[in-house]
Amino acid sequence: MNNGATRNRTSQDGMRTIQECNLRLEEDQFNYDALYYRGKLKRKNSNTEGAIADFTEAIRFRDDFTRAFFARAGARFEQRQLLRAAADFFKGLFCLVVDILPTTG
């Protein structure tokens, strides 16, 4: 993938900036995708604390949000919060496994 394609990558909802995420959150304060993408943007801009807060809020609204658990694990790892990072990683892994297991009935 070339650098131009990487730079122009957007979320599924077209959110590319923190301001766009904020607009989505003004429309729907429970928009866990907007919180997740805003957290990713904050982390990319070295605002790890803000990123963790957004990932935590996204998980509060959707407790099986695998990507948010993994993202928060990465942010916590950057802060050397190793036990909390490991816990988030395993919660994300659990959500992933539960999501792919076939349902009975």
The first five atom37 places (N, CA, C, CB, O) and aatype in JSON, in Angstrom:
{
  "aatype": [12, 2, 2, 7, 0, 16, 1, 2, 1, 16, 15, 5, 3, 7, 12, 1, 16, 9, 5, 6, 4, 2, 10, 1, 10, 6, 6, 3, 5, 13, 2, 18, 3, 0, 10, 18, 18, 1, 7, 11, 10, 11, 1, 11, 2, 15, 2, 16, 6, 7, 0, 9, 0, 3, 13, 16, 6, 0, 9, 1, 13, 1, 3, 3, 13, 16, 1, 0, 13, 13, 0, 1, 0, 7, 0, 1, 13, 6, 5, 1, 5, 10, 10, 1, 0, 0, 0, 3, 13, 13, 11, 7, 10, 13, 4, 10, 19, 19, 3, 9, 10, 14, 16, 16, 7],
  "atom_mask": [
    [1, 1, 1, 1, 1],
    [1, 1, 1, 1, 1],
    [1, 1, 1, 1, 1],
    [1, 1, 1, 0, 1],
    [1, 1, 1, 1, 1],
    [1, 1, 1, 1, 1],
    [1, 1, 1, 1, 1],
    [1, 1, 1, 1, 1],
    [1, 1, 1, 1, 1],
    [1, 1, 1, 1, 1],
    [1, 1, 1, 1, 1],
    [1, 1, 1, 1, 1],
    [1, 1, 1, 1, 1],
    [1, 1, 1, 0, 1],
    [1, 1, 1, 1, 1],
    [1, 1, 1, 1, 1],
    [1, 1, 1, 1, 1],
    [1, 1, 1, 1, 1],
    [1, 1, 1, 1, 1],
    [1, 1, 1, 1, 1],
    [1, 1, 1, 1, 1],
    [1, 1, 1, 1, 1],
    [1, 1, 1, 1, 1],
    [1, 1, 1, 1, 1],
    [1, 1, 1, 1, 1],
    [1, 1, 1, 1, 1],
    [1, 1, 1, 1, 1],
    [1, 1, 1, 1, 1],
    [1, 1, 1, 1, 1],
    [1, 1, 1, 1, 1],
    [1, 1, 1, 1, 1],
    [1, 1, 1, 1, 1],
    [1, 1, 1, 1, 1],
    [1, 1, 1, 1, 1],
    [1, 1, 1, 1, 1],
    [1, 1, 1, 1, 1],
    [1, 1, 1, 1, 1],
    [1, 1, 1, 1, 1],
    [1, 1, 1, 0, 1],
    [1, 1, 1, 1, 1],
    [1, 1, 1, 1, 1],
    [1, 1, 1, 1, 1],
    [1, 1, 1, 1, 1],
    [1, 1, 1, 1, 1],
    [1, 1, 1, 1, 1],
    [1, 1, 1, 1, 1],
    [1, 1, 1, 1, 1],
    [1, 1, 1, 1, 1],
    [1, 1, 1, 1, 1],
    [1, 1, 1, 0, 1],
    [1, 1, 1, 1, 1],
    [1, 1, 1, 1, 1],
    [1, 1, 1, 1, 1],
    [1, 1, 1, 1, 1],
    [1, 1, 1, 1, 1],
    [1, 1, 1, 1, 1],
    [1, 1, 1, 1, 1],
    [1, 1, 1, 1, 1],
    [1, 1, 1, 1, 1],
    [1, 1, 1, 1, 1],
    [1, 1, 1, 1, 1],
    [1, 1, 1, 1, 1],
    [1, 1, 1, 1, 1],
    [1, 1, 1, 1, 1],
    [1, 1, 1, 1, 1],
    [1, 1, 1, 1, 1],
    [1, 1, 1, 1, 1],
    [1, 1, 1, 1, 1],
    [1, 1, 1, 1, 1],
    [1, 1, 1, 1, 1],
    [1, 1, 1, 1, 1],
    [1, 1, 1, 1, 1],
    [1, 1, 1, 1, 1],
    [1, 1, 1, 0, 1],
    [1, 1, 1, 1, 1],
    [1, 1, 1, 1, 1],
    [1, 1, 1, 1, 1],
    [1, 1, 1, 1, 1],
    [1, 1, 1, 1, 1],
    [1, 1, 1, 1, 1],
    [1, 1, 1, 1, 1],
    [1, 1, 1, 1, 1],
    [1, 1, 1, 1, 1],
    [1, 1, 1, 1, 1],
    [1, 1, 1, 1, 1],
    [1, 1, 1, 1, 1],
    [1, 1, 1, 1, 1],
    [1, 1, 1, 1, 1],
    [1, 1, 1, 1, 1],
    [1, 1, 1, 1, 1],
    [1, 1, 1, 1, 1],
    [1, 1, 1, 0, 1],
    [1, 1, 1, 1, 1],
    [1, 1, 1, 1, 1],
    [1, 1, 1, 1, 1],
    [1, 1, 1, 1, 1],
    [1, 1, 1, 1, 1],
    [1, 1, 1, 1, 1],
    [1, 1, 1, 1, 1],
    [1, 1, 1, 1, 1],
    [1, 1, 1, 1, 1],
    [1, 1, 1, 1, 1],
    [1, 1, 1, 1, 1],
    [1, 1, 1, 1, 1],
    [1, 1, 1, 0, 1]
  ],
  "atom_positions": [
    [[0.86, -1.17, 0.0], [0.0, 0.0, 0.0], [0.9, 1.23, 0.0], [-0.97, 0.0, 1.23], [1.87, 1.3, 0.76]],
    [[0.59, 2.18, -0.83], [1.43, 3.38, -0.89], [1.04, 4.36, 0.22], [1.31, 4.07, -2.26], [-0.02, 4.23, 0.84]],
    [[1.9, 5.32, 0.45], [1.68, 6.28, 1.54], [0.41, 7.1, 1.36], [2.86, 7.2, 1.67], [-0.27, 7.41, 2.33]],
    [[0.09, 7.45, 0.13], [-1.12, 8.23, -0.13], [-2.38, 7.49, 0.29], [0.0, 0.0, 0.0], [-3.29, 8.08, 0.87]],
    [[-2.42, 6.21, -0.01], [-3.58, 5.41, 0.37], [-3.68, 5.3, 1.89], [-3.51, 4.01, -0.26], [-4.78, 5.33, 2.44]],
    [[-2.56, 5.17, 2.56], [-2.56, 5.08, 4.01], [-3.02, 6.39, 4.64], [-1.18, 4.72, 4.52], [-3.8, 6.37, 5.59]],
    [[-2.56, 7.51, 4.12], [-2.92, 8.82, 4.67], [-4.41, 9.1, 4.51], [-2.12, 9.92, 4.0], [-5.01, 9.77, 5.36]],
    [[-5.01, 8.61, 3.45], [-6.41, 8.93, 3.16], [-7.39, 7.91, 3.73], [-6.61, 9.04, 1.68], [-8.59, 8.0, 3.48]],
    [[-6.89, 6.96, 4.5], [-7.76, 5.94, 5.06], [-8.77, 6.59, 6.0], [-6.94, 4.87, 5.8], [-8.39, 7.46, 6.79]],
    [[-10.01, 6.2, 5.94], [-11.06, 6.75, 6.8], [-11.8, 5.62, 7.48], [-12.04, 7.64, 5.99], [-11.62, 4.45, 7.13]],
    [[-12.63, 5.96, 8.42], [-13.46, 4.97, 9.07], [-14.57, 4.55, 8.1], [-14.06, 5.51, 10.39], [-14.73, 5.13, 7.02]],
    [[-15.31, 3.55, 8.5], [-16.42, 3.07, 7.67], [-17.47, 4.16, 7.47], [-17.06, 1.85, 8.31], [-18.15, 4.18, 6.44]],
    [[-17.6, 5.05, 8.43], [-18.59, 6.12, 8.34], [-18.02, 7.4, 7.74], [-19.15, 6.42, 9.71], [-18.7, 8.43, 7.73]],
    [[-16.79, 7.35, 7.25], [-16.2, 8.51, 6.61], [-15.54, 9.48, 7.57], [0.0, 0.0, 0.0], [-15.2, 10.6, 7.17]],
    [[-15.35, 9.09, 8.82], [-14.74, 10.0, 9.8], [-13.23, 9.97, 9.64], [-15.15, 9.6, 11.25], [-12.6, 8.92, 9.78]],
    [[-12.66, 11.14, 9.36], [-11.21, 11.24, 9.18], [-10.55, 12.12, 10.21], [-10.9, 11.76, 7.81], [-9.33, 12.07, 10.39]],
    [[-11.33, 12.93, 10.9], [-10.76, 13.86, 11.87], [-11.51, 13.78, 13.19], [-10.79, 15.3, 11.32], [-12.63, 13.27, 13.26]],
    [[-10.88, 14.28, 14.22], [-11.52, 14.32, 15.53], [-12.78, 15.18, 15.46], [-10.55, 14.87, 16.6], [-13.78, 14.86, 16.11]],
    [[-12.74, 16.26, 14.69], [-13.91, 17.13, 14.56], [-15.09, 16.39, 13.92], [-13.55, 18.38, 13.73], [-16.24, 16.58, 14.33]],
    [[-14.81, 15.55, 12.93], [-15.89, 14.77, 12.31], [-16.48, 13.79, 13.31], [-15.37, 14.01, 11.07], [-17.7, 13.58, 13.34]],
    [[-15.63, 13.18, 14.13], [-16.12, 12.28, 15.17], [-16.97, 13.05, 16.18], [-14.95, 11.58, 15.87], [-18.01, 12.56, 16.62]],
    [[-16.51, 14.24, 16.55], [-17.27, 15.06, 17.5], [-18.65, 15.41, 16.95], [-16.5, 16.35, 17.84], [-19.63, 15.42, 17.69]],
    [[-18.72, 15.7, 15.65], [-20.02, 16.0, 15.03], [-20.94, 14.8, 15.12], [-19.83, 16.41, 13.56], [-22.13, 14.94, 15.43]],
    [[-20.41, 13.61, 14.85], [-21.23, 12.4, 14.97], [-21.71, 12.2, 16.39], [-20.44, 11.18, 14.5], [-22.84, 11.77, 16.62]],
    [[-20.84, 12.51, 17.36], [-21.22, 12.34, 18.76], [-22.24, 13.38, 19.2], [-19.99, 12.41, 19.65], [-23.03, 13.12, 20.1]],
    [[-22.22, 14.56, 18.59], [-23.26, 15.56, 18.88], [-24.61, 15.06, 18.38], [-22.91, 16.92, 18.23], [-25.63, 15.3, 19.01]],
    [[-24.61, 14.36, 17.24], [-25.84, 13.81, 16.68], [-26.34, 12.62, 17.5], [-25.62, 13.39, 15.23], [-27.54, 12.44, 17.7]],
    [[-25.39, 11.79, 17.98], [-25.73, 10.58, 18.72], [-24.63, 10.33, 19.75], [-25.9, 9.36, 17.77], [-23.56, 9.82, 19.42]],
    [[-24.91, 10.67, 21.0], [-23.89, 10.56, 22.04], [-23.51, 9.11, 22.34], [-24.37, 11.23, 23.31], [-22.51, 8.86, 23.02]],
    [[-24.29, 8.15, 21.86], [-24.02, 6.74, 22.1], [-23.35, 6.07, 20.89], [-25.32, 6.01, 22.42], [-23.3, 4.85, 20.81]],
    [[-22.83, 6.87, 19.98], [-22.2, 6.35, 18.77], [-20.83, 5.77, 19.12], [-22.07, 7.46, 17.68], [-19.82, 6.49, 19.13]],
    [[-20.81, 4.48, 19.42], [-19.56, 3.85, 19.86], [-18.51, 3.81, 18.75], [-19.84, 2.43, 20.35], [-17.32, 3.82, 19.05]],
    [[-18.93, 3.77, 17.49], [-17.96, 3.82, 16.4], [-17.23, 5.16, 16.37], [-18.66, 3.57, 15.05], [-16.02, 5.21, 16.17]],
    [[-17.97, 6.25, 16.56], [-17.34, 7.58, 16.58], [-16.36, 7.69, 17.74], [-18.41, 8.69, 16.68], [-15.28, 8.27, 17.59]],
    [[-16.73, 7.13, 18.89], [-15.81, 7.14, 20.04], [-14.56, 6.33, 19.73], [-16.51, 6.59, 21.29], [-13.45, 6.75, 20.06]],
    [[-14.74, 5.18, 19.11], [-13.61, 4.32, 18.76], [-12.66, 5.03, 17.79], [-14.1, 3.0, 18.15], [-11.45, 5.05, 18.01]],
    [[-13.21, 5.6, 16.72], [-12.35, 6.27, 15.74], [-11.7, 7.53, 16.3], [-13.16, 6.62, 14.49], [-10.56, 7.85, 15.97]],
    [[-12.42, 8.24, 17.16], [-11.82, 9.41, 17.79], [-10.67, 8.97, 18.7], [-12.88, 10.21, 18.59], [-9.63, 9.63, 18.76]],
    [[-10.87, 7.86, 19.4], [-9.8, 7.31, 20.23], [-8.58, 6.93, 19.4], [0.0, 0.0, 0.0], [-7.44, 7.17, 19.81]],
    [[-8.82, 6.32, 18.25], [-7.69, 5.96, 17.38], [-6.94, 7.21, 16.91], [-8.18, 5.17, 16.16], [-5.71, 7.21, 16.86]],
    [[-7.69, 8.25, 16.57], [-7.05, 9.49, 16.14], [-6.28, 10.15, 17.28], [-8.09, 10.46, 15.58], [-5.18, 10.67, 17.08]],
    [[-6.85, 10.12, 18.48], [-6.15, 10.68, 19.63], [-4.86, 9.91, 19.91], [-7.05, 10.67, 20.88], [-3.82, 10.51, 20.19]],
    [[-4.93, 8.6, 19.82], [-3.74, 7.79, 20.05], [-2.67, 8.09, 19.01], [-4.09, 6.29, 20.04], [-1.48, 8.17, 19.32]],
    [[-3.1, 8.24, 17.77], [-2.17, 8.57, 16.69], [-1.49, 9.91, 16.95], [-2.9, 8.59, 15.34], [-0.35, 10.11, 16.55]],
    [[-2.2, 10.82, 17.62], [-1.66, 12.14, 17.94], [-1.03, 12.19, 19.33], [-2.76, 13.18, 17.84], [-0.88, 13.27, 19.91]],
    [[-0.67, 11.04, 19.85], [0.03, 10.89, 21.14], [-0.79, 11.31, 22.35], [1.28, 11.69, 21.11], [-0.22, 11.63, 23.39]],
    [[-2.1, 11.32, 22.24], [-2.98, 11.59, 23.38], [-3.51, 10.25, 23.88], [-4.16, 12.57, 22.98], [-4.68, 9.91, 23.7]],
    [[-2.63, 9.5, 24.52], [-2.99, 8.15, 24.95], [-4.08, 8.16, 26.01], [-1.77, 7.44, 25.49], [-4.98, 7.32, 25.97]],
    [[-4.02, 9.09, 26.95], [-5.06, 9.19, 27.99], [-6.43, 9.43, 27.38], [-4.72, 10.32, 28.99], [-7.41, 8.77, 27.75]],
    [[-6.49, 10.37, 26.44], [-7.76, 10.65, 25.77], [-8.25, 9.46, 24.97], [0.0, 0.0, 0.0], [-9.45, 9.19, 24.91]],
    [[-7.33, 8.75, 24.35], [-7.69, 7.56, 23.57], [-8.29, 6.5, 24.48], [-6.45, 7.0, 22.82], [-9.32, 5.91, 24.16]],
    [[-7.63, 6.25, 25.61], [-8.14, 5.25, 26.55], [-9.53, 5.63, 27.04], [-7.18, 5.08, 27.74], [-10.4, 4.77, 27.17]],
    [[-9.74, 6.91, 27.31], [-11.07, 7.36, 27.76], [-12.13, 7.1, 26.69], [-11.04, 8.87, 28.12], [-13.23, 6.66, 27.0]],
    [[-11.8, 7.38, 25.42], [-12.77, 7.14, 24.34], [-13.03, 5.65, 24.15], [-12.26, 7.75, 23.03], [-14.18, 5.24, 23.97]],
    [[-11.97, 4.82, 24.19], [-12.17, 3.37, 24.05], [-13.01, 2.83, 25.19], [-10.81, 2.64, 24.0], [-13.86, 1.96, 24.99]],
    [[-12.77, 3.34, 26.4], [-13.54, 2.91, 27.57], [-15.01, 3.26, 27.41], [-12.97, 3.54, 28.85], [-15.89, 2.46, 27.73]],
    [[-15.27, 4.46, 26.93], [-16.66, 4.9, 26.74], [-17.34, 4.06, 25.64], [-16.72, 6.41, 26.36], [-18.5, 3.69, 25.77]],
    [[-16.61, 3.75, 24.58], [-17.17, 2.91, 23.51], [-17.53, 1.53, 24.05], [-16.16, 2.78, 22.33], [-18.57, 0.98, 23.72]],
    [[-16.65, 0.98, 24.89], [-16.9, -0.33, 25.49], [-18.09, -0.27, 26.44], [-15.65, -0.85, 26.23], [-18.84, -1.23, 26.57]],
    [[-18.26, 0.85, 27.12], [-19.41, 1.01, 28.02], [-20.73, 0.93, 27.25], [-19.32, 2.36, 28.76], [-21.72, 0.4, 27.75]],
    [[-20.73, 1.45, 26.02], [-21.94, 1.41, 25.2], [-22.11, 0.09, 24.46], [-21.93, 2.55, 24.21], [-23.23, -0.29, 24.12]],
    [[-21.01, -0.6, 24.22], [-21.08, -1.9, 23.54], [-20.03, -2.81, 24.18], [-20.84, -1.76, 21.98], [-18.85, -2.74, 23.85]],
    [[-20.49, -3.65, 25.1], [-19.55, -4.43, 25.92], [-18.88, -5.59, 25.19], [-20.26, -4.96, 27.1], [-18.05, -6.28, 25.78]],
    [[-19.21, -5.81, 23.93], [-18.54, -6.84, 23.14], [-17.77, -6.23, 21.96], [-19.57, -7.87, 22.61], [-17.61, -6.86, 20.91]],
    [[-17.29, -5.02, 22.14], [-16.63, -4.26, 21.07], [-15.15, -4.68, 20.99], [-16.75, -2.71, 21.32], [-14.27, -4.04, 21.58]],
    [[-14.91, -5.74, 20.26], [-13.59, -6.36, 20.17], [-12.5, -5.37, 19.8], [-13.62, -7.47, 19.17], [-11.46, -5.31, 20.45]],
    [[-12.72, -4.58, 18.75], [-11.7, -3.64, 18.29], [-11.34, -2.62, 19.36], [-12.16, -2.92, 17.03], [-10.18, -2.23, 19.47]],
    [[-12.31, -2.19, 20.14], [-12.04, -1.2, 21.2], [-11.22, -1.83, 22.32], [-13.37, -0.64, 21.76], [-10.34, -1.17, 22.88]],
    [[-11.49, -3.11, 22.66], [-10.68, -3.78, 23.67], [-9.23, -3.89, 23.21], [-11.25, -5.19, 23.97], [-8.31, -3.6, 23.97]],
    [[-9.03, -4.29, 21.95], [-7.66, -4.42, 21.44], [-6.96, -3.06, 21.36], [-7.67, -5.08, 20.06], [-5.77, -2.94, 21.67]],
    [[-7.69, -2.04, 20.94], [-7.1, -0.69, 20.84], [-6.73, -0.16, 22.22], [-8.08, 0.28, 20.15], [-5.66, 0.42, 22.4]],
    [[-7.62, -0.38, 23.19], [-7.32, 0.08, 24.55], [-6.15, -0.71, 25.14], [-8.57, -0.06, 25.45], [-5.34, -0.16, 25.89]],
    [[-6.05, -1.99, 24.8], [-4.91, -2.79, 25.25], [-3.61, -2.21, 24.71], [-5.06, -4.26, 24.8], [-2.62, -2.11, 25.44]],
    [[-3.6, -1.82, 23.44], [-2.41, -1.23, 22.85], [-2.03, 0.08, 23.5], [0.0, 0.0, 0.0], [-0.85, 0.35, 23.75]],
    [[-3.03, 0.91, 23.77], [-2.77, 2.2, 24.41], [-2.25, 2.0, 25.83], [-4.05, 3.07, 24.43], [-1.33, 2.69, 26.27]],
    [[-2.83, 1.06, 26.53], [-2.37, 0.79, 27.9], [-0.97, 0.2, 27.89], [-3.35, -0.17, 28.62], [-0.17, 0.49, 28.78]],
    [[-0.66, -0.62, 26.9], [0.69, -1.16, 26.77], [1.7, -0.04, 26.58], [0.76, -2.16, 25.61], [2.79, -0.07, 27.15]],
    [[1.33, 0.95, 25.76], [2.21, 2.11, 25.55], [2.49, 2.84, 26.86], [1.6, 3.07, 24.54], [3.57, 3.4, 27.04]],
    [[1.53, 2.83, 27.75], [1.69, 3.5, 29.05], [2.32, 2.57, 30.08], [0.35, 3.99, 29.56], [2.44, 2.95, 31.25]],
    [[2.72, 1.4, 29.68], [3.33, 0.4, 30.55], [2.37, -0.1, 31.64], [4.58, 0.97, 31.2], [2.8, -0.51, 32.72]],
    [[1.07, -0.05, 31.34], [0.06, -0.62, 32.22], [-0.15, -2.07, 31.76], [-1.3, 0.21, 32.19], [-1.19, -2.41, 31.19]],
    [[0.85, -2.9, 32.01], [0.91, -4.22, 31.39], [-0.22, -5.15, 31.82], [2.22, -4.86, 31.71], [-0.77, -5.86, 30.98]],
    [[-0.57, -5.16, 33.09], [-1.65, -6.05, 33.53], [-3.0, -5.61, 32.95], [-1.72, -6.07, 35.07], [-3.8, -6.45, 32.53]],
    [[-3.23, -4.32, 32.94], [-4.49, -3.82, 32.37], [-4.53, -4.06, 30.86], [-4.67, -2.31, 32.67], [-5.58, -4.38, 30.3]],
    [[-3.38, -3.91, 30.2], [-3.3, -4.18, 28.77], [-3.59, -5.64, 28.49], [-1.91, -3.79, 28.22], [-4.33, -5.97, 27.56]],
    [[-3.01, -6.53, 29.3], [-3.25, -7.96, 29.11], [-4.72, -8.31, 29.34], [-2.36, -8.78, 30.07], [-5.29, -9.1, 28.6]],
    [[-5.32, -7.71, 30.36], [-6.74, -7.96, 30.64], [-7.61, -7.53, 29.46], [-7.18, -7.22, 31.92], [-8.52, -8.26, 29.06]],
    [[-7.32, -6.35, 28.89], [-8.09, -5.89, 27.74], [-7.87, -6.79, 26.53], [-7.7, -4.45, 27.39], [-8.81, -7.1, 25.79]],
    [[-6.63, -7.22, 26.33], [-6.33, -8.11, 25.21], [-7.15, -9.39, 25.32], [-4.82, -8.44, 25.15], [-7.75, -9.84, 24.33]],
    [[-7.18, -9.99, 26.51], [-7.92, -11.24, 26.68], [-9.44, -11.03, 26.62], [-7.55, -11.88, 28.0], [-10.16, -11.92, 26.16]],
    [[-9.93, -9.87, 27.06], [-11.35, -9.57, 26.9], [-11.7, -9.46, 25.43], [-11.73, -8.27, 27.64], [-12.73, -9.96, 24.98]],
    [[-10.83, -8.78, 24.67], [-11.05, -8.67, 23.23], [-11.0, -10.02, 22.55], [0.0, 0.0, 0.0], [-11.81, -10.3, 21.67]],
    [[-10.06, -10.85, 22.95], [-9.94, -12.19, 22.39], [-11.18, -13.02, 22.71], [-8.68, -12.9, 22.93], [-11.68, -13.74, 21.86]],
    [[-11.67, -12.91, 23.94], [-12.89, -13.61, 24.33], [-14.07, -13.17, 23.46], [-13.2, -13.36, 25.8], [-14.83, -14.01, 22.98]],
    [[-14.23, -11.86, 23.27], [-15.32, -11.35, 22.43], [-15.2, -11.88, 21.01], [-15.32, -9.81, 22.43], [-16.2, -12.21, 20.38]],
    [[-13.99, -11.95, 20.51], [-13.75, -12.44, 19.16], [-14.14, -13.91, 19.04], [-12.28, -12.25, 18.77], [-14.8, -14.3, 18.08]],
    [[-13.74, -14.72, 20.01], [-14.05, -16.14, 19.99], [-15.55, -16.36, 20.1], [-13.32, -16.87, 21.12], [-16.12, -17.17, 19.36]],
    [[-16.19, -15.66, 21.01], [-17.64, -15.8, 21.18], [-18.36, -15.4, 19.89], [-18.14, -14.93, 22.36], [-19.36, -16.02, 19.52]],
    [[-17.86, -14.38, 19.22], [-18.49, -13.9, 17.99], [-18.39, -14.92, 16.85], [-17.86, -12.6, 17.56], [-19.28, -14.98, 16.01]],
    [[-17.31, -15.71, 16.81], [-17.14, -16.63, 15.68], [-17.65, -18.04, 15.98], [-15.68, -16.71, 15.28], [-17.76, -18.86, 15.07]],
    [[-17.96, -18.33, 17.25], [-18.49, -19.65, 17.57], [-19.89, -19.8, 16.99], [-18.52, -19.86, 19.1], [-20.7, -18.87, 17.02]],
    [[-20.17, -20.98, 16.45], [-21.54, -21.19, 15.94], [-22.54, -21.23, 17.07], [-21.62, -22.49, 15.12], [-22.24, -21.73, 18.16]],
    [[-23.71, -20.71, 16.82], [-24.76, -20.76, 17.82], [-25.57, -22.02, 17.63], [-25.66, -19.51, 17.74], [-25.71, -22.52, 16.51]],
    [[-26.11, -22.54, 18.7], [-26.92, -23.74, 18.62], [-28.38, -23.37, 18.63], [-26.6, -24.7, 19.76], [-28.78, -22.34, 19.19]],
    [[-29.17, -24.2, 18.02], [-30.61, -23.99, 18.06], [-31.1, -23.32, 16.91], [0.0, 0.0, 0.0], [-32.3, -23.08, 16.8]]
  ]
}
